């Protein structure tokens, strides 16, 4: 069964950055966001076994599955390679996901974060591609694919070996088109040439493309003063043929409202707007910034409990606004509830799970010199 591009909502609700209160997911806030999203006629929810330390799948059961008819929404989740140590772990994780979500089945199911090396080798070792097809036959998965952070060469190899894959999820935004690590333009071209539906993650690059300096934001506002800066990033990706759904990890109702407005009244970028995006891309690439998307994969296993993305956020802000005292204030507040940059012991677990392949140990040393 192939995916009907016409029934997939263009805006997907990513459940990786749900609102929190006192360190736990804010259930009432999530319910309000789910209601607003569903009321707008949208219905695609994307979670994963590891999001929010395993609590995202449970949260969506409470906010969505228990409150709406099962046929009224589409739910996607993912199989994590790093949880697989023997073949039996596949069924254990999958059954746990069914129990956590209470969904009965998954509309889309993904092998999580395929990349060159360990993750891909694990999925091959345990024959996860064939396992996914068997789950489709059993009716527990409606559509099977994978999320991808690897090289274009490996992507081509996988698609050649596994032609029954129905969709691929990639990181795609205007800043990463020429990123030598992400190589998102090459990944997009491979998928588009093969007519494989594309789900986009990180369209706003973890919020980086929603908050920029006033000079850069002014370029967007001069052309479309009524539209948010974030909407330009979403419109860029939404203007590309072959893009099925664009995931946004919305954390509050304001972001939800803005994104819904972008897609309810969707306007593809005009030719002159693409040129503005190219100008902004060139300016952003000229700034020394740490390419962290705040996915927080690095946080769960950190033995020192350092909020690594927030450390990098502080450094990036200081580089952009060196005289702004609020960045140091933010960091001083941060270390009251998490570790300092200087607490890093260099164990490397963060680097093993980072989708952006950042040299986190070295970056933490540099951050410590500035902040501690």
RAQUI-V842082 format. One record per pair of residues at least 12 apart in sequence whose C-alpha atoms are under 8 Angstrom apart, sorted by sequence separation. I is the first residue (numbers start at 1). J is the second residue. If there is no record, write none. Layout:
((I & J) (I & J))
//
This chain:
((18 & 30) (111 & 123) (132 & 144) (172 & 184) (217 & 229) (220 & 232) (234 & 246) (296 & 308) (348 & 360) (171 & 184) (172 & 185) (296 & 309) (314 & 327) (348 & 361) (79 & 93) (170 & 184) (295 & 309) (314 & 328) (79 & 94) (294 & 309) (346 & 361) (172 & 188) (293 & 309) (294 & 310) (314 & 330) (111 & 128) (170 & 187) (292 & 309) (314 & 331) (344 & 361) (170 & 188) (210 & 228) (211 & 229) (146 & 165) (210 & 229) (211 & 230) (145 & 165) (148 & 168) (209 & 229) (210 & 230) (292 & 312) (311 & 331) (344 & 364) (144 & 165) (145 & 166) (146 & 167) (147 & 168) (148 & 169) (149 & 170) (209 & 230) (292 & 313) (344 & 365) (144 & 166) (145 & 167) (146 & 168) (147 & 169) (148 & 170) (149 & 171) (290 & 312) (342 & 364) (143 & 166) (144 & 167) (145 & 168) (146 & 169) (147 & 170) (148 & 171) (168 & 191) (207 & 230) (210 & 233) (341 & 364) (342 & 365) (13 & 37) (145 & 169) (209 & 233) (310 & 334) (341 & 365) (290 & 315) (204 & 230) (290 & 316) (341 & 367) (342 & 368) (231 & 258) (235 & 262) (289 & 316) (341 & 368) (45 & 73) (47 & 75) (48 & 76) (49 & 77) (75 & 103) (168 & 196) (170 & 198) (172 & 200) (231 & 259) (234 & 262) (288 & 316) (340 & 368) (34 & 63) (43 & 72) (44 & 73) (45 & 74) (46 & 75) (47 & 76) (48 & 77) (49 & 78) (77 & 106) (167 & 196) (168 & 197) (169 & 198) (170 & 199) (171 & 200) (172 & 201) (173 & 202) (174 & 203) (204 & 233) (239 & 268) (12 & 42) (15 & 45) (25 & 55) (34 & 64) (43 & 73) (44 & 74) (45 & 75) (46 & 76) (47 & 77) (48 & 78) (49 & 79) (50 & 80) (76 & 106) (79 & 109) (81 & 111) (166 & 196) (167 & 197) (168 & 198) (169 & 199) (170 & 200) (171 & 201) (172 & 202) (173 & 203) (203 & 233) (204 & 234) (228 & 258) (238 & 268) (239 & 269) (289 & 319) (311 & 341) (341 & 371) (342 & 372) (11 & 42) (12 & 43) (13 & 44) (14 & 45) (15 & 46) (16 & 47) (43 & 74) (44 & 75) (45 & 76) (46 & 77) (47 & 78) (48 & 79) (49 & 80) (75 & 106) (76 & 107) (77 & 108) (78 & 109) (79 & 110) (80 & 111) (81 & 112) (151 & 182) (152 & 183) (166 & 197) (167 & 198) (168 & 199) (169 & 200) (170 & 201) (171 & 202) (172 & 203) (173 & 204) (203 & 234) (231 & 262) (235 & 266) (288 & 319) (307 & 338) (341 & 372) (12 & 44) (13 & 45) (14 & 46) (15 & 47) (16 & 48) (27 & 59) (31 & 63) (44 & 76) (74 & 106) (75 & 107) (76 & 108) (77 & 109) (78 & 110) (79 & 111) (80 & 112) (109 & 141) (114 & 146) (150 & 182) (151 & 183) (155 & 187) (167 & 199) (169 & 201) (171 & 203) (173 & 205) (235 & 267) (236 & 268) (306 & 338) (307 & 339) (340 & 372) (9 & 42) (11 & 44) (12 & 45) (13 & 46) (14 & 47) (30 & 63) (31 & 64) (70 & 103) (74 & 107) (75 & 108) (76 & 109) (77 & 110) (78 & 111) (79 & 112) (80 & 113) (108 & 141) (109 & 142) (113 & 146) (114 & 147) (115 & 148) (129 & 162) (149 & 182) (235 & 268) (236 & 269) (287 & 320) (305 & 338) (306 & 339) (308 & 341) (9 & 43) (12 & 46) (25 & 59) (74 & 108) (76 & 110) (78 & 112) (105 & 139) (106 & 140) (107 & 141) (108 & 142) (109 & 143) (110 & 144) (111 & 145) (112 & 146) (113 & 147) (114 & 148) (115 & 149) (116 & 150) (152 & 186) (156 & 190) (203 & 237) (235 & 269) (305 & 339) (306 & 340) (9 & 44) (16 & 51) (17 & 52) (27 & 62) (105 & 140) (106 & 141) (107 & 142) (108 & 143) (109 & 144) (110 & 145) (111 & 146) (112 & 147) (113 & 148) (114 & 149) (115 & 150) (116 & 151) (152 & 187) (304 & 339) (306 & 341) (8 & 44) (15 & 51) (16 & 52) (27 & 63) (65 & 101) (104 & 140) (105 & 141) (106 & 142) (107 & 143) (108 & 144) (109 & 145) (110 & 146) (111 & 147) (112 & 148) (113 & 149) (114 & 150) (115 & 151) (151 & 187) (65 & 102) (82 & 119) (105 & 142) (108 & 145) (109 & 146) (110 & 147) (200 & 237) (306 & 343) (18 & 56) (65 & 103) (81 & 119) (84 & 122) (116 & 154) (152 & 190) (236 & 274) (306 & 344) (61 & 100) (81 & 120) (87 & 126) (115 & 154) (304 & 343) (16 & 56) (57 & 97) (61 & 101) (86 & 126) (304 & 344) (331 & 371) (15 & 56) (60 & 101) (61 & 102) (81 & 122) (304 & 345) (58 & 100) (59 & 101) (61 & 103) (81 & 123) (57 & 100) (58 & 101) (200 & 243) (203 & 246) (328 & 371) (49 & 93) (57 & 101) (198 & 242) (199 & 243) (200 & 244) (203 & 247) (204 & 248) (197 & 242) (198 & 243) (199 & 244) (200 & 245) (201 & 246) (202 & 247) (203 & 248) (196 & 242) (197 & 243) (198 & 244) (199 & 245) (200 & 246) (201 & 247) (202 & 248) (195 & 242) (197 & 244) (198 & 245) (199 & 246) (200 & 247) (201 & 248) (302 & 349) (49 & 97) (199 & 247) (301 & 349) (302 & 350) (192 & 241) (301 & 350) (192 & 242) (223 & 273) (298 & 349) (299 & 350) (298 & 350) (315 & 367) (297 & 350) (298 & 351) (298 & 353) (312 & 367) (220 & 276) (297 & 353) (298 & 354) (311 & 367) (219 & 276) (297 & 354) (174 & 233) (173 & 233) (219 & 280) (174 & 236) (173 & 236) (174 & 237) (293 & 356) (173 & 237) (216 & 280) (292 & 356) (172 & 237) (291 & 356) (292 & 358) (216 & 283) (291 & 358) (208 & 293) (206 & 292) (207 & 293) (206 & 293) (205 & 293) (206 & 294) (206 & 295) (202 & 293) (174 & 277) (174 & 278) (175 & 281) (174 & 281) (213 & 320) (175 & 284) (175 & 285) (3 & 143) (1 & 142) (2 & 143) (1 & 143) (3 & 166) (2 & 166) (182 & 356) (181 & 356) (181 & 357) (5 & 197) (3 & 197) (46 & 247) (149 & 355) (149 & 356) (33 & 252) (37 & 256) (33 & 253) (36 & 256) (40 & 260) (32 & 253) (36 & 257) (29 & 252) (33 & 256) (37 & 260) (40 & 264) (10 & 238) (18 & 249) (17 & 249) (18 & 250) (19 & 251) (12 & 245) (14 & 247) (16 & 249) (17 & 250) (18 & 251) (19 & 252) (10 & 244) (11 & 245) (12 & 246) (13 & 247) (14 & 248) (15 & 249) (17 & 251) (18 & 252) (9 & 244) (10 & 245) (11 & 246) (12 & 247) (13 & 248) (14 & 249) (15 & 250) (8 & 244) (9 & 245) (10 & 246) (11 & 247) (12 & 248) (13 & 249) (14 & 250) (8 & 245) (11 & 248) (13 & 250) (5 & 244) (113 & 355) (53 & 300) (11 & 259) (11 & 260) (11 & 263) (10 & 263) (16 & 295))
//
